[in-house]
Amino acid sequence: MSPAPSGSPSAAIRGPVLTFTGDPFKQGLDDTMRYEPDAIVAFGDGIITHFGPADTVKQQLPAGVPVKNYGPDSLISAGFSR
């Protein structure tokens, strides 16, 4: 299930996604790991605006938002910066 959109996306990526809903070291992998085999992550102004199953998120995106499909042999995961 995807959260309510929280901004205007300027682009999106599609493919398998691995993410966590909490701290796996404190709460365990089974309770925090989330894998979506076909998901869309949309973003704009430096924030993620949409995330979830591709069929659901695709309907929520404004017309014209480009979606780059990385295909089923990829894995999209969080990027970390300092």
C-alpha positions, 0 to 999 in steps of 0.5 A: 500500500502506498502512502498519500502523495506528499508533493509534486513528482518531477520523475520516477523510477520503476523496478523491484524495490527493497526498503525498510519500514523501521530499524531492522537491528532493533525490530528484526528483518521480518517486521521491517523489510518490505520487498515490492517486485514491481514498484514505482518510486517518484520524487521531486524537490529532493523528496520521495513523493510516491512509493508503492506497487507500480499499478497503484502508483502509476494511477496517482502520478500526474500526466507527463511524469517520466518513469524510467523502468529498470526492469525485473533484473534490477534492485532499487534501494535507498540511497544514503548520503552524509 
